Amino acid sequence: MMRTLNLQLCLLGGGLLLGAAHVSWAQTDAQSKLFALFGNEVIARGEGFEIKRGVLDESVVTIRSSAAGSGNTIGPEATQRLEREVLRRLINIELLTQRATEEDRAKGKQEADSRIAKLLERAGSEEAMARQLKAVGLTPERLKAKLTEEAIAEKVLERELNIQISDEQVRKYYEENPARFEQPEMVRAAHILLTTRDPATNSELSATEKEAKLRKIESLLARARNGADFAELAVEFSDDIASKDRGGEYTFPRGRMAPTFEAAAFSLAPGKISDVVTTQYGYHIIKVYEQIPAKTLPLDDKVTEEVRNFLKTQETQKQMQPLMEKFMAESKVVILDESLKPQPGDNPVPTEPAPAGK
């Protein structure tokens, strides 16, 4: 529920090729020492490039850390599949960036800057974003390098495929999929979290430590109900680093948050503050700002653009694999580690979510 930074968006589903790091990234001191001891073997190569194990490991660690920050665990079998799919994306990016024009690079940089701006807006501040990135093993500089490289590759792919989606195709999809444009009931609320888990180990705190946290959250509740600014309290005291810098605020539908958190939020009238709510993450107090009723989204400019992008992504996914197979053959790409060669059931490209309401 309480996310550090939604890097799974960046690393797996936010674009056509996201999820890879360029082979020229600098190694950390710790990585350099490990590679000196155990080696950093080449796991794939093609004409003009090679990919080493350390680059793949870095990307996979980032994804697993992001998942852990969202309360999800990627097991050993899923990790093996993830490694194969991320390596394929690494290869795709190399093959595409080799074909980039100056215009592709300029457009890619502009797109990367836009994505970084959106992540920064979501984080609330540069300091908050840096903390959130650190939690998944990245720095702002490394994120920018990653997103720029990926965006350039995407621009090359767009140019190569040149897929166009007409207004008629957009309207047809909208009319044939009405359920996808039903926006569910939502609530806009803020919370203050005092976690009852050790952030380093994710283990439960002791009973004494939990009792101290409970007393503290009760004192914050009293202050909030006595007129203290809730957003300021969240910024100062909340342990939810994903939301504290924006005053603890989230907007969400049913089924997104922990059950006890959701029940409290949807039961409160706007302006009201909950009692202490306990979840697996710790102790919360919640202030509701707005209850948003369910509605059908009209086919306005925003929805039209979302549908167009969704249909374009679908068509790109259909056409991308044969194109990349062609590029791989031309560049004589070889995967040297048998365990990283594609297996049945692997995803050749990430899948984007359905547009709009669902």
Buried (B, 14 or more C-beta within 10 A) or exposed (E): BBBBBBBBBBBBBBBBBBBBBBBEBEBBEEBEEBBEEEEBEEBBBBEEBBBBBBBBBBBBEBBBBBBBBBEEEBEEEEBBBBBBBBBBBBBBBBBBBBEBEEEBBEBBBEBBBEBBEEBBEBBBBEEBBBBBBBBBBBEBEBBBBBBBBBBBBBBBBBBBBEBEBEEEBBEEBBEEBEEBBEBBEBBBBBBBBBBBBEEEEEEEBEEEEBEEBBEBBBEBBEBBEEEEEBBEBBBEBBBBBBBBBBBBBBEBBBEBBBEBBBBBBBEBEEEEBBEBBBBEBBBBBBBBBEBBEEEEBEBEEEBBEBBBEBBBBBBBBEBBEEBBEEBBEEBEBEBBBEEBBEEEEEBBBBEBEBBBBE
